[in-house]
Amino acid sequence: MMRAAVGLMLLLGAPAWALDFVSTQRPAILYDAPSSAADKIAVISAGYPLEKLVAAAGWTKVRDDSGQLAWIEDSALSDKRTLLVTAAAAPITESPSEGAPVRFRAAQGVILELLPGQEPGWAKVRHASGQQGYIRLRDVWGL
């Protein structure tokens, strides 16, 4: 009976473990508290992916790719999914395979739009120029 209860708790609790990501819809300011009068931590570019942690009255607490915690105004956020390239020069390939031809390379810090069509270990992405392809998950942050 105890084993069944623990199993049910794990099953029901699973969605709580899922990471929730958003992106900025315009350049935005990160604050150290949920107020525009709080200290400004950083300014981030449009499309920047952030992990959503807590929502509170017009503000959202987020984590960036470096692990920094901050608050951002909800009006600056979008549900559009983006990924941040973390590798020095990540290859974007024609198909989700190590041996696939490389379409282009994305430098560290480039923001890519996440597209439907993920494969194990790979994400389908689009560059701002319109070029599309697959990138290894180990080369990006935001999933």
Legacy VTK file of the C-alpha trace (Angstrom):
# vtk DataFile Version 3.0
C-alpha trace
ASCII
DATASET POLYDATA
POINTS 143 float
0.000 0.000 0.000
2.807 2.389 0.916
4.590 1.657 -2.367
1.412 2.480 -4.314
0.996 5.770 -2.440
4.600 6.777 -3.136
4.201 5.824 -6.803
1.025 7.908 -7.074
2.744 10.899 -5.458
5.631 10.630 -7.904
3.262 10.330 -10.850
1.141 13.300 -9.792
4.184 15.367 -8.855
5.969 14.862 -12.171
4.599 18.010 -13.879
6.008 20.102 -11.031
9.495 18.979 -12.068
9.081 20.170 -15.639
10.948 23.379 -16.452
8.862 26.266 -17.745
10.635 28.598 -20.163
9.577 31.961 -21.587
11.414 34.579 -23.630
11.515 38.352 -23.729
9.385 39.995 -26.402
11.544 43.146 -26.354
14.746 44.302 -24.646
13.995 44.120 -20.927
15.387 44.986 -17.513
16.020 42.360 -14.839
15.458 43.573 -11.255
16.481 42.191 -7.856
12.903 42.507 -6.540
9.407 42.671 -8.083
9.321 46.470 -8.431
10.535 48.987 -11.002
12.032 50.881 -8.041
14.260 47.882 -7.188
17.919 47.653 -8.178
18.472 46.882 -11.851
20.597 43.777 -12.405
20.875 43.653 -16.192
19.322 44.569 -19.519
18.669 41.601 -21.804
17.892 41.469 -25.499
14.621 40.589 -27.192
14.061 36.849 -27.517
16.264 35.938 -24.552
15.166 32.624 -22.987
14.464 32.576 -19.251
13.333 29.844 -16.880
10.079 30.899 -15.222
10.084 30.201 -11.476
7.361 32.236 -9.736
4.612 34.617 -10.869
3.431 37.436 -8.580
1.155 40.405 -9.415
2.538 41.562 -12.757
6.043 40.217 -12.148
7.805 36.906 -12.759
10.869 35.547 -10.988
13.217 34.012 -13.553
16.591 32.298 -13.870
18.944 33.055 -16.752
21.485 30.767 -18.388
24.151 31.671 -15.802
21.856 30.726 -12.911
21.238 34.360 -11.904
17.821 34.880 -10.281
15.924 38.070 -11.067
12.486 39.614 -11.482
11.036 40.829 -14.773
7.801 42.621 -15.624
5.211 40.277 -17.148
4.623 42.747 -19.999
8.174 42.045 -21.241
7.597 38.286 -21.515
6.402 36.092 -24.363
5.462 32.409 -24.557
7.544 32.143 -27.739
10.227 29.504 -27.188
13.821 30.390 -27.915
17.192 28.811 -27.203
20.515 30.454 -26.372
23.617 28.982 -27.989
26.148 28.100 -25.276
28.779 26.371 -27.433
31.563 28.418 -29.045
30.360 27.605 -32.585
27.418 25.213 -32.680
26.753 23.410 -35.961
23.162 23.568 -37.229
22.616 20.467 -39.345
20.132 19.405 -42.039
18.853 16.503 -39.931
19.146 15.392 -36.293
22.282 13.316 -36.776
25.981 13.750 -35.940
26.925 12.932 -39.537
24.389 15.239 -41.195
25.604 18.087 -43.424
26.079 21.388 -41.590
23.801 24.186 -42.852
25.424 26.923 -40.768
27.147 27.548 -37.446
25.759 29.681 -34.639
28.143 31.561 -32.354
27.887 31.538 -28.585
25.181 33.943 -27.406
23.053 33.708 -30.564
19.325 33.321 -29.923
17.462 30.746 -32.019
13.714 30.180 -32.303
12.630 26.714 -31.170
10.476 24.980 -33.788
8.228 21.915 -33.496
9.991 18.694 -34.404
12.340 17.849 -31.556
14.238 14.573 -31.741
16.043 12.868 -28.830
19.161 14.941 -28.138
18.292 17.513 -30.826
16.118 20.612 -31.255
14.773 22.005 -34.509
15.584 25.729 -34.701
15.363 28.808 -36.910
17.904 31.637 -37.033
16.724 35.265 -37.388
17.953 35.098 -41.016
15.370 32.372 -41.709
17.825 29.469 -41.926
16.572 26.303 -40.202
18.076 23.069 -39.009
18.853 20.929 -35.989
21.129 21.719 -33.055
22.405 19.376 -30.351
20.738 20.004 -26.995
24.140 20.088 -25.294
24.961 23.229 -27.341
22.005 25.329 -26.135
20.211 26.544 -23.020
16.461 27.012 -22.732
14.924 23.527 -22.704
LINES 1 144
143 0 1 2 3 4 5 6 7 8 9 10 11 12 13 14 15 16 17 18 19 20 21 22 23 24 25 26 27 28 29 30 31 32 33 34 35 36 37 38 39 40 41 42 43 44 45 46 47 48 49 50 51 52 53 54 55 56 57 58 59 60 61 62 63 64 65 66 67 68 69 70 71 72 73 74 75 76 77 78 79 80 81 82 83 84 85 86 87 88 89 90 91 92 93 94 95 96 97 98 99 100 101 102 103 104 105 106 107 108 109 110 111 112 113 114 115 116 117 118 119 120 121 122 123 124 125 126 127 128 129 130 131 132 133 134 135 136 137 138 139 140 141 142
